[in-house]
């Protein structure tokens, strides 16, 4: 069950400049004033309130707006544990996916570019937008393909683009 705004403000204090939550009460082994929560294996901060785990970026959103987020709360700088207010923004599932690094199974090391079995133009560039893969071309160099991806990312994803040279 999600924590209520009233209960959140009753048990925790949030500093929007640092993104840190501190206990206002004694909770389990933590005393009032101590930093609340810990980091998950995938890099997010989480806090247990009344026996229920909550991601702290969601708690920060509720703390600042008074409402549970209606969508994803995206970390603009892609640092999952950076819960400073200026780093958080609402995003759709699609926008949240746009703002991520290259996947670990990427064959070229550049987002949107993979190595294919072609002698003259071994780098294929494509982007996924609006649920569809869009082929951007084959390129002789990784640099050419990466540049095309970055331009397409900015065009399709706008402020959610995380591509840059």
N, C-alpha and C positions, 0 to 999 in steps of 0.2 A: 504494500500500500504506500502511495506517495505521501510524503510529509506535507503538512499544510504550511501555509505562509506563517501563520501565527506560531506554530510549533517550531518552525525553523528559526524565527527571530527570538524565540524563547530560549533555545539551547545553543545557538551559534552566533558569532559575530563574523562578518565578512569585510575584509579590507579590499575595496575595488582597485586600489593602486598596486597591491602586491598579489592579489588573487588568493590570499591565505585566509582560511577559516580558523577561528579559535573558539574553544568551548567557553560558554558562559556559565556552565554548571559542571559539577563532577559527573562524568559519564564513564562507567566501568572503571578502568584503571587510570583514566585521564582526569586531571584536576582542572578547575576553571583557569582559563588563561593559556592553556597548552594548545599547540597546533592540533587541529582535528584531522583525522583520516590518515590514509596512506596511499601508496601507488600500486596500481594493478600491474600484472605482468605485461600487459600491452601498453602501458605508459600513462594511463589516465589516473587522476586522483579520485579517490572515493571516500565516503564518510558513512559510517553506520549510525543511523538515528532510530532509536526505539526498535532495534533489532533488524532494521531494513537498510540494505546498502543502497547508496545513491551516488552517482557520479557528481563530482563537485562542480563541473561546468553547468550542469542542470540546476544545482542548488544556487549557484551564483546568479543564474538568470532569474530564478524565482525570488531570491533575496532582493535583487535590484528592481524588478518589475512588479512583484506581487502576484505573478501568475506562473504556473508551470508552463514551460515552453511548448508551443503548439507544433514545432518542427524540431529539427536537429539543432543543436548549439555547436557551431563550428568554431574551431580555433583558427583564426585568420592566419597566424604565423606557422601553423601546422605543428606546433609544439604542444603535445597532448596534455601536458601537466601545467601549462601556462594559463591559469584561470583568471588573469587580470581582466577586468571589465572591458577595457579598450581592445582586448584580443578576442572577445566573444561576439558572435553574431548568429542570428537565425539563418538557417539554410534548409532547403529541401534535401531529400536524400540524394538527388542528382547533383545539386550544388556542392554538397558535402563530399561526394565522390570526386568532383572536379578538383577540389582543393587537397590533393594528396600527391605524395611523391610517386616516382616510378615504381612499379611492382617488382617484387624480388625475382620473378621469373623472366624479367625483361632481358632480351639477348644482346642489346646494344649498350645499355647503361643510360640511354636517353629516353625520357618519357615520350610515348607515342611512336617510337622508332624501333623496328626490329630487323635483325639480319635475316636475309632470305638467300636462297641458293641461286643467285644470278651473278654472272661474272662482271658485266659492265656497270650494273647499278644494284649493288647488294643491299641497300638500305631501303626498306619499305616504311612509309610514314602514313599513319592513319589516326583518326580521332573518333571518339564516340560522343555524339551529341544528340539529345532528344531520343535516346534509346537506339540510335542507328550508328553503325560504323561508317565513317566517311573516308574513302581512300584519297590520300593527298598526293600520292605519287611514289616513284622509285627514284633513288638518288645515288650518285657515285660516291659521295662522302657522307659521313655521319654529321658533319657540320651543316651541310646543305639541308639534310632531312630535319635536323633539330631546329633550324631556323624556320622552316616551313611549319613545323608543329607549333612552335611558339606563336607565330602569327595567327594560326588557326585557333589556338587556345584562347588568345586574347579576343578574337572575333566572336567565338562561340560561347566562351565562359565569362567574359567581362571581368568583374572584380573577383570572381572565384577562380580565375586562372592562376595556377601556381608555376607556370612555365616562365623561365627567364634565362638569359645567357649570362 
